[in-house]
Amino acid sequence: MTIEVIKNISVLFREEAQLPVPLLDYLKLNDLRINELLEDENRNGDLLLNSSWNKTP
């Protein structure tokens, strides 16, 4: 049996037609809190999750 363990998780935010950036950096740069980002109907973007896995025997 092989077990997969999450090695690394990162959350990115990508506004329209821009490269994704780490969510925390985006919030700091725009002086926002996460709830302000989620409630802002004028801000279009995607939250992206990146992860890597380790397989163990």
Backbone as JSON, one array per atom type, in Angstrom:
{
  "sequence": "MTIEVIKNISVLFREEAQLPVPLLDYLKLNDLRINELLEDENRNGDLLLNSSWNKTP",
  "N": [[0.84, -1.18, 0.0], [0.55, 2.2, -0.84], [1.16, 5.32, 0.57], [0.22, 8.68, 0.32], [1.59, 11.75, 1.14], [1.04, 15.1, 1.91], [3.33, 17.44, 0.87], [3.83, 20.13, 0.37], [1.9, 23.07, 0.34], [0.47, 25.75, -1.37], [-1.26, 28.84, -1.64], [-2.54, 30.8, -4.14], [-3.37, 33.91, -5.71], [-5.01, 35.12, -8.55], [-5.59, 37.82, -10.51], [-7.68, 39.02, -13.19], [-6.17, 38.29, -16.3], [-3.54, 38.41, -15.32], [-0.44, 37.35, -13.8], [-0.38, 34.7, -11.38], [-0.05, 35.35, -7.86], [1.35, 34.82, -4.56], [-1.18, 34.47, -2.12], [-1.06, 35.77, 0.43], [0.9, 37.75, -0.04], [-0.43, 39.27, -1.98], [-2.62, 40.23, -0.51], [-1.29, 41.8, 1.42], [0.01, 43.7, -0.22], [-2.15, 45.06, -1.32], [-3.36, 46.03, 0.9], [-5.44, 44.54, 2.21], [-7.88, 42.45, 3.88], [-8.69, 38.97, 4.1], [-11.48, 38.54, 4.11], [-12.4, 40.94, 3.03], [-11.44, 40.77, 0.43], [-12.9, 38.56, -0.52], [-15.51, 39.51, -0.34], [-15.64, 41.63, -2.08], [-17.27, 42.6, -4.82], [-16.47, 43.78, -7.16], [-13.96, 42.95, -7.77], [-12.32, 40.75, -9.77], [-11.15, 37.5, -9.93], [-9.13, 34.52, -9.34], [-8.74, 31.97, -6.91], [-6.04, 29.89, -6.38], [-4.82, 26.66, -5.72], [-1.84, 25.11, -5.02], [-0.05, 22.11, -4.78], [2.27, 19.65, -3.57], [3.25, 16.24, -3.46], [4.42, 13.52, -1.47], [5.24, 10.19, -1.94], [5.03, 7.36, 0.07], [6.19, 4.13, 0.89]],
  "CA": [[0.0, 0.0, 0.0], [1.29, 3.45, -0.92], [0.52, 6.46, 1.24], [0.66, 9.97, -0.2], [1.62, 12.78, 2.18], [1.2, 16.44, 1.35], [4.65, 17.99, 1.17], [3.82, 21.59, 0.29], [0.66, 23.67, -0.16], [0.5, 27.21, -1.48], [-2.49, 29.45, -2.14], [-2.22, 31.93, -4.99], [-4.5, 34.69, -6.23], [-4.74, 35.65, -9.89], [-6.59, 38.72, -11.07], [-7.85, 38.85, -14.64], [-5.05, 38.49, -17.23], [-2.27, 38.66, -14.63], [0.19, 36.16, -13.25], [-0.76, 34.46, -9.98], [0.89, 35.72, -6.81], [0.93, 34.26, -3.28], [-2.33, 35.18, -1.57], [-0.64, 36.67, 1.51], [1.57, 38.91, -0.67], [-1.47, 40.07, -2.63], [-3.38, 40.92, 0.54], [-0.44, 42.85, 2.0], [0.25, 44.72, -1.24], [-3.39, 45.82, -1.53], [-3.87, 46.39, 2.22], [-6.74, 43.88, 2.32], [-8.07, 41.24, 4.67], [-9.27, 37.94, 3.24], [-12.93, 38.74, 3.98], [-12.61, 42.07, 2.11], [-11.2, 40.24, -0.92], [-14.0, 37.67, -0.9], [-16.78, 40.24, -0.42], [-15.55, 42.69, -3.1], [-17.9, 42.13, -6.05], [-15.84, 44.42, -8.3], [-12.65, 42.34, -7.97], [-12.42, 39.46, -10.44], [-9.91, 36.72, -9.85], [-9.23, 33.11, -8.97], [-7.86, 31.42, -5.89], [-5.42, 28.68, -6.9], [-4.11, 25.85, -4.75], [-0.75, 24.28, -5.55], [0.44, 21.18, -3.77], [3.16, 18.58, -4.02], [3.02, 15.06, -2.65], [5.46, 12.51, -1.3], [4.72, 8.84, -1.81], [5.81, 6.51, 0.97], [5.75, 2.73, 0.78]],
  "C": [[0.89, 1.24, 0.0], [0.49, 4.56, -0.26], [1.09, 7.74, 0.63], [0.51, 11.02, 0.89], [1.84, 14.12, 1.51], [2.54, 17.01, 1.81], [4.59, 19.51, 1.27], [2.47, 22.04, -0.27], [0.88, 25.17, -0.25], [-0.8, 27.68, -2.09], [-2.09, 30.7, -2.89], [-3.5, 32.65, -5.38], [-4.1, 35.25, -7.58], [-5.9, 36.54, -10.3], [-6.65, 38.49, -12.57], [-6.57, 39.18, -15.4], [-3.73, 38.84, -16.54], [-1.7, 37.34, -14.12], [-0.26, 35.96, -11.81], [0.35, 34.86, -9.02], [0.44, 35.05, -5.51], [-0.16, 35.12, -2.64], [-1.92, 36.17, -0.48], [0.05, 37.92, 0.96], [0.54, 39.84, -1.3], [-2.26, 40.88, -1.6], [-2.57, 42.06, 1.15], [-0.25, 44.0, 1.03], [-0.96, 45.63, -1.42], [-4.06, 46.22, -0.23], [-5.29, 45.85, 2.43], [-6.7, 42.78, 3.37], [-8.79, 40.24, 3.77], [-10.78, 38.15, 3.06], [-13.24, 39.91, 3.04], [-12.42, 41.61, 0.66], [-12.4, 39.42, -1.38], [-15.32, 38.41, -1.08], [-16.79, 41.31, -1.51], [-16.06, 42.17, -4.44], [-17.25, 42.73, -7.3], [-14.48, 43.8, -8.64], [-12.84, 40.96, -8.57], [-11.1, 38.74, -10.36], [-10.2, 35.3, -9.42], [-8.28, 32.81, -7.82], [-7.34, 30.09, -6.42], [-4.69, 27.96, -5.79], [-3.06, 25.02, -5.48], [-0.31, 23.35, -4.43], [1.41, 20.19, -4.4], [3.03, 17.45, -2.99], [4.26, 14.2, -2.56], [4.76, 11.16, -1.17], [5.64, 8.04, -0.89], [5.3, 5.09, 0.85], [5.0, 2.26, 2.0]]
}
